[in-house]
């Protein structure tokens, strides 16, 4: 095993020991014009009413007030 591969193995084991797990994501490259064009086309096909409903729901479930503390 190369030195680099060994260092990575040790690092992964150390993280696993701390309860962490490596996660790799592959996402579209927004720097490419072809990707931006595809995203724009998909956004253009969205139904505004459904999007408004979804945004309203997200706002409703993400906003909350902390319980009032007693004695203050």
C-alpha positions as a LaTeX table, in Angstrom:
\begin{tabular}{lrrr}
\hline
Residue & $x$ (\AA) & $y$ (\AA) & $z$ (\AA) \\
\hline
Unk1 & 0.00 & 0.00 & 0.00 \\
Unk2 & 1.36 & 3.44 & $-0.87$ \\
Unk3 & 2.05 & 5.99 & 1.84 \\
Unk4 & $-0.87$ & 8.15 & 0.69 \\
Unk5 & $-3.30$ & 5.22 & 0.68 \\
Unk6 & $-2.11$ & 4.19 & 4.13 \\
Unk7 & $-2.62$ & 7.72 & 5.50 \\
Unk8 & $-6.15$ & 7.79 & 4.08 \\
Unk9 & $-6.94$ & 4.37 & 5.57 \\
Unk10 & $-5.70$ & 5.50 & 8.99 \\
Unk11 & $-7.68$ & 8.74 & 8.73 \\
Unk12 & $-10.88$ & 6.84 & 7.82 \\
Unk13 & $-10.37$ & 4.43 & 10.72 \\
Unk14 & $-9.81$ & 7.35 & 13.10 \\
Unk15 & $-13.02$ & 9.03 & 11.90 \\
Unk16 & $-14.98$ & 5.78 & 12.16 \\
Unk17 & $-13.71$ & 5.46 & 15.72 \\
Unk18 & $-15.25$ & 8.87 & 16.43 \\
Unk19 & $-18.57$ & 7.75 & 14.91 \\
Unk20 & $-18.08$ & 9.56 & 11.60 \\
Unk21 & $-18.51$ & 8.19 & 8.12 \\
Unk22 & $-17.12$ & 9.49 & 4.84 \\
Unk23 & $-19.74$ & 10.58 & 2.35 \\
Unk24 & $-19.07$ & 11.44 & $-1.27$ \\
Unk25 & $-21.50$ & 13.40 & $-3.37$ \\
Unk26 & $-21.56$ & 13.76 & $-7.11$ \\
Unk27 & $-23.53$ & 16.79 & $-8.22$ \\
Unk28 & $-24.16$ & 18.54 & $-11.54$ \\
Unk29 & $-21.47$ & 21.08 & $-12.41$ \\
Unk30 & $-23.31$ & 24.42 & $-12.43$ \\
Unk31 & $-20.32$ & 26.01 & $-14.16$ \\
Unk32 & $-21.30$ & 24.26 & $-17.40$ \\
Unk33 & $-23.70$ & 26.09 & $-19.70$ \\
Unk34 & $-25.39$ & 22.79 & $-20.60$ \\
Unk35 & $-26.20$ & 22.11 & $-16.94$ \\
Unk36 & $-27.50$ & 25.66 & $-16.36$ \\
Unk37 & $-29.68$ & 25.34 & $-19.47$ \\
Unk38 & $-31.11$ & 22.00 & $-18.27$ \\
Unk39 & $-31.82$ & 23.41 & $-14.79$ \\
Unk40 & $-33.47$ & 26.52 & $-16.27$ \\
Unk41 & $-35.71$ & 24.33 & $-18.44$ \\
Unk42 & $-36.73$ & 22.22 & $-15.43$ \\
Unk43 & $-37.45$ & 25.31 & $-13.33$ \\
Unk44 & $-39.52$ & 26.73 & $-16.19$ \\
Unk45 & $-41.75$ & 23.63 & $-16.10$ \\
Unk46 & $-42.51$ & 23.93 & $-12.37$ \\
Unk47 & $-46.11$ & 24.61 & $-11.38$ \\
Unk48 & $-46.06$ & 27.84 & $-9.37$ \\
Unk49 & $-49.05$ & 26.80 & $-7.20$ \\
Unk50 & $-47.34$ & 23.57 & $-6.10$ \\
Unk51 & $-44.11$ & 25.42 & $-5.40$ \\
Unk52 & $-45.92$ & 28.06 & $-3.34$ \\
Unk53 & $-47.64$ & 25.29 & $-1.35$ \\
Unk54 & $-44.31$ & 23.57 & $-0.75$ \\
Unk55 & $-42.62$ & 26.80 & 0.33 \\
Unk56 & $-45.50$ & 27.65 & 2.66 \\
Unk57 & $-45.24$ & 24.22 & 4.27 \\
Unk58 & $-41.47$ & 24.55 & 4.70 \\
Unk59 & $-41.91$ & 27.95 & 6.33 \\
Unk60 & $-44.66$ & 26.63 & 8.61 \\
Unk61 & $-42.66$ & 23.70 & 9.91 \\
Unk62 & $-39.35$ & 25.55 & 10.22 \\
Unk63 & $-40.58$ & 28.55 & 12.19 \\
Unk64 & $-41.17$ & 28.10 & 15.87 \\
Unk65 & $-40.94$ & 30.07 & 19.02 \\
Unk66 & $-38.96$ & 28.89 & 21.99 \\
Unk67 & $-41.15$ & 28.10 & 25.00 \\
Unk68 & $-41.46$ & 30.99 & 27.42 \\
Unk69 & $-39.37$ & 30.41 & 30.51 \\
Unk70 & $-41.18$ & 30.69 & 33.81 \\
Unk71 & $-40.24$ & 33.10 & 36.54 \\
Unk72 & $-38.83$ & 35.89 & 34.42 \\
\hline
\end{tabular}
